[in-house]
Amino acid sequence: MNKNYPSYPKGLFSKIVKRLGLEKELALIKKHIRFFAVLLAIFIVLFIFAAIGVKSVLKESDFLPFFSLIFSDPGMVVKYWDSFLLSVFESTPGFAFAGFILAFAFMMFFTRIIFISIDKISHLLKLIAVQKHGNKQSV
């Protein structure tokens, strides 16, 4: 009872498993990029609204006259720096600035994650190309 099974090259199974793992990782990273791109878009919109809010709050507060004093009379600002800083902090619209900074920080965070994911995708595509063509180049 001699069955003629086709002969496969040695190590074919491990190559297939490795390729499937790379493809799975690539699909997962692409899914994460879409998720973080949506979050980035949301935080860009929130950042724009926060910037508009900060602009309108600054128009109504006493912060701009104190800030312009730095450029118009820097000697007095240096001389009375402690009173000046207290006055500036007292007139600063803290909640609006906090929202603005928070939206900006998350926007930068998601941008960084997207760039890291794009770098991982390009690395995985290089690995897949090397495996596909059988090149032994360094990746």
N, C-alpha and C positions, 0 to 999 in steps of 0.2 A: 504494500500500500504506500506507494511513493507519490506524494502530491507535489506538484511543481508550484511552489510558492514563489512569487517574484522576490528577487533579492534587492534589498534597499541598501543604500550606502550607510556605512557605519556612522552613528551619531545623528541620524536624521531625526529621530524622535526628540532628542534634546534640543536640536535647532528649532523644531516646530514648537516645542513648549516655550522656549526662550522668545520666539517671535510672537507667540500668543500673549505672553506676559508683557512684551513691549507694546503691543497693540492695545491691550487692556489699560495699561498705564497712560498711553496717549489719549485714549477716549476719556479717561477720568480727568486728565489735565484739561482737555478741551471743555469738558463740562464745568470744571471749576473756573475756567476763564470766562465763560458765559455768565456764571453766577456773579463773579467779582466785577465784570463789566457792567452788569445791571446795578450793582451796589455803587460803583463809581459814578454812573450816570445820576443816580439818586442823590449822591452827595455833592455832585457838581451843581445840581439844581438847588439843593439846600445851601450850598456855599454862595450862590448868586443871591438867594433871598436873604441870607445873613449879611452879605455885603451891602445890599440895599437897606436893610434894617440898621446897620451900623452907620451908614451915611445919613439916614434920616434922624437917628438918635443924636449923632454928633452935631447936626444943625440946631437941635433944640437945647443941647447941653452947653455948659460953660467950658467945655474941654478945649475947643479951638482957640479961644483967646489966650488960655494958659500955654498952649502948645506954640502959638505964634510968638509968645514972649521969649522963647528960646532963641529965635532968630533976630528979633528986634532989639533985645537987650540982654545978651548973654552974660554980661558982667553982674547984673542984678540976680540972675538965676543962680550963678555960681556963689554969689555972696550969701543969698538966702535959700540955699538948695534944700534945706530940710523943710522949710515952710512951703517952698515951691512944690516939692514932691508930695507933700500932704495935700495941697490944694489940687494938684493934678489927679491924684488917686481919688479924692473926694468927688471930683467933677466927672470922672470917667464913667461912662455907662458900662458897668461891669458885665451885666447879663448879656448884653448884645455882643460885647467883645468875646465873651466866653463861648457863645454859640458860633461866632465867626471862626475863632481859633479851632474849636472842636470840629466843625465842618471841614476846615482846611486840613487838619491833621488826618481825618479819616479819608479825605480825598487823596492825600499823598500816600497813605498806607495802602489803599486799594490800587493805586497806580503802580506802586512798587510790587505788589503781589502779582499784578498782571504782567509786568515786565519779567519777573522771575519765572512765571509760568510759560511765557513765550520762549524764554531761554531754555527751559526744560523741554519744550516741544521741539525746538530746533535740534537739541542734543539727541532726543529720541529718534527724530527723523534721520539723523546721521547714523545712529546705531542700526536702524532698520535698513538703510541703504547699504551699509557695510555688510550686514548679514545677508541681504538679498543678493548682492553681487559677489559675495565671497571675498571681498578685499580684506586684506590684513593691515589696513592703514590704522594709524593711531587716531583715536577719536578724542 
